Amino acid sequence: MMWRLFALVAVQTAFLSGGQVFLKLAMEKLGRFEWSWAYFKTVLTDWWLLACGLSFGVATVLWLYILKKYPFNQAYPLTALAYVFGMIAAWLVFGENIPFVRWIGLALVVLGCMLIIR
């Protein structure tokens, strides 16, 4: 039962992190913010922002299911898995350099999540 919770939260946080990646990609493409109809028309028709909204939507529906089915004290700490997906995305998608000490920190986050489900 706990491994099912871990898997569900991993999928939920993957969608949540994916939404953040899509949001960053959209913001990089959109350029300078303006209070104009043309700018908001561009925002409303941006595919990266659509993907962002869909990812956040799926993450929210999964989170609602998780909250209904599992104890909050077990489910919520597992959302720290978002840090794992976020850092991997920073490395793979955005080509950011990740110092070794952060990889150690990430391993500790994963270890902490494993201890929570035991």
N, C-alpha and C positions, 0 to 999 in steps of 0.2 A: 504494500500500500504506500509506503514512504517513497519507494523508487518511482512509483507512478506520479506522486506529487512532484518529485524532482524533475521528471521528464516533462510534465505539464508546465512547470515554472520555467524550465529551460526553453521550451518552445515559446512561451509567453514573452520571456525577456528577449529572445531572439527577434521576435516581431517588434518589440518595443525599441530595441537597439537599431533594428533595420529602419524603423521610422525616423530615428535620429540621423542615421546616415543619409537617408533620402532628403531630409530637411536640410542638412549641411550642403549636399550636392545642389539642391535648388537654390539655396542662398548664395552659393558661389557663382551660380549662373546668372542670377537676377540682377546683380550689380547694386548700385546705390538705391536706398529706400527713398521713395517719393510719395507724397500725398496727392496722387493724381489718378484719374480713371484709367489712363493708359497703363500705369504701373499695376494697378489692381486687376485689370483685365489680363495682363501678363501673368500675374500670380495665380489667378483663378483658372488659367488654362495650362499651367505648368504640369507636365507629366510627373516630375520628381515629387512635387507637392501632392499630387493625387496618390502616388505610391506611398508617400508619408502618411497621409490620412487613412488609407486602407490598412497599412501596417499598424497604426495606432488603434484603429477600430478592431482589428482581429485581436490585438493584445488586450484590449479592454474587455472584449467578450470572454476571452479565455480567463482573464483575471476575475471576472464576475463568477464564472464557474468554479474556479479555485477557491474563492472566498466562501462560496456556498457549501462546498464539499469538505474543506480541510480547515483545521485550526489555524487561526491567524498567527499564533506564535511560532508555527512551523513554516507556514507559507511565506510570510512577509520577509523574513531574513534571507530566504532563498532568492529574492529578487536581486541580491548582490551579484548574481550571475550576469546581470546586465553589464557590470564592469568588465567581465571576461569578453563578452561579445563586442563591447565598445572598443576595447583595446585591440582586439584582433582586427576589427574594421579599420581602426586608425592605422594599423600596420599594413594591412592588405589593400584597402581601398584608397587611402589617402597617402600611402607611402611614408608615413611618419616613422621616425627613429624612436624605438622604445628602449630605454636603458635597462640593463640587466636587473637592476634592483626592482624595477616595476614588474618584471616577469616573476620575480620572487614574491612580490606582494600579491600578484594575481594567483599564484599557486597557493598562497595562504588563504585567499578568499575562497578558492575551490575547496581547500581542506576544511575550512569553516563550514561551508555548505554541506559537505559530506558528514561532518559531525552533527549538524542539525537534524539530518534525516535518520540518524542512527537511533 
